[in-house]
Amino acid sequence: MSCVWVGVDDGEIVLASLPRNRKVRNIERDPRVILSIETGRKGRNGLDEYLVVAGRGRVVQGGAPEVLQRLAHVYMGPTAKFPPMPNPPPGFVIRIEPQRFSGNGPWND
């Protein structure tokens, strides 16, 4: 398990990694992915809201700095610069095709 920034692009969930780390290698080996996303809100039932997405991931070489910069604007603010280095490596973009949703929230109503 690892914490990641996620976004949506063309109906797929996207995230990025600069190194070819364990997350990237695991998805290359086995494309089954589970994401658990906390909303930071309480549901009508008084329990914390969360979304679980099951899907199939694929790894695309290159494009990670651009995805991370776009997500940094969402997670850190409009003036954020990420990755904080000159000439970051091209890295890897992980694209996840959602197949099943569950959790506690309005998506279950």
C-alpha positions in Angstrom: 0.0 0.0 0.0 1.2 3.5 -0.7 -0.3 7.0 -0.6 -0.6 8.6 -4.0 -2.2 11.7 -5.7 -4.8 10.6 -8.2 -6.7 12.4 -11.0 -9.1 11.5 -13.8 -8.3 11.6 -17.5 -10.5 10.2 -20.3 -12.5 8.1 -17.8 -9.4 6.5 -16.3 -7.8 7.2 -12.9 -4.2 8.4 -13.3 -1.2 8.6 -11.0 2.5 8.9 -11.6 5.8 7.8 -10.3 9.2 9.1 -11.2 11.2 6.0 -10.3 10.3 2.5 -11.4 9.4 1.6 -7.9 7.6 -1.4 -6.4 4.2 0.0 -7.2 5.1 0.3 -10.9 6.7 -3.2 -11.0 3.7 -4.8 -9.2 1.2 -3.3 -11.7 3.4 -4.4 -14.6 3.4 -7.9 -13.1 -0.3 -8.0 -12.1 -2.7 -5.3 -13.4 -5.3 -5.8 -10.6 -5.5 -2.6 -8.6 -7.5 -1.5 -5.5 -7.7 2.2 -4.6 -9.1 3.4 -1.3 -9.9 7.1 -1.2 -10.9 9.0 1.9 -13.2 12.0 1.4 -12.7 13.7 4.8 -16.4 13.9 5.3 -19.0 12.1 7.4 -21.9 10.4 5.6 -25.5 10.6 6.5 -25.1 7.5 8.6 -22.4 9.3 10.7 -19.5 7.1 9.4 -16.5 8.4 7.5 -17.1 8.5 3.8 -14.6 6.5 1.6 -14.5 5.1 -1.9 -13.0 1.8 -2.9 -12.2 1.4 -6.6 -11.2 -1.9 -8.1 -9.8 -1.9 -11.6 -7.1 -2.8 -14.0 -4.0 -0.8 -14.3 -1.5 -0.3 -17.0 1.9 1.4 -16.9 2.9 4.0 -19.6 6.5 5.0 -19.8 7.1 8.8 -19.7 4.9 11.7 -18.8 5.1 11.5 -15.0 6.4 15.0 -14.4 3.5 16.5 -16.3 0.9 14.4 -14.5 2.5 15.2 -11.1 2.6 19.0 -11.9 -1.1 18.9 -12.8 -2.0 17.0 -9.6 0.2 19.3 -7.5 -2.0 22.2 -8.6 -5.0 20.3 -7.2 -3.4 18.9 -4.0 -0.9 21.8 -3.1 -2.3 24.9 -4.8 -2.2 26.8 -8.1 1.4 28.0 -7.6 2.9 24.7 -6.6 6.0 23.4 -8.5 6.3 19.7 -8.5 8.5 17.7 -8.8 10.8 20.2 -7.0 13.9 19.5 -9.2 15.2 20.6 -12.5 14.9 18.1 -15.4 13.1 15.3 -13.6 13.2 11.8 -15.2 10.3 10.9 -17.5 9.0 8.3 -15.0 5.9 6.3 -15.4 2.1 7.1 -15.6 -0.3 4.5 -14.2 -3.7 4.5 -15.8 -6.5 2.6 -14.1 -9.7 1.5 -15.7 -12.3 1.4 -12.9 -14.4 -1.8 -12.9 -16.1 -1.8 -9.5 -17.0 0.9 -6.9 -17.8 0.3 -3.2 -17.3 2.0 0.1 -19.5 4.4 2.2 -20.9 7.5 0.6 -23.5 8.9 -1.8 -22.3 6.5 -4.6 -24.0 3.7 -2.6 -27.4 5.5 -2.4 
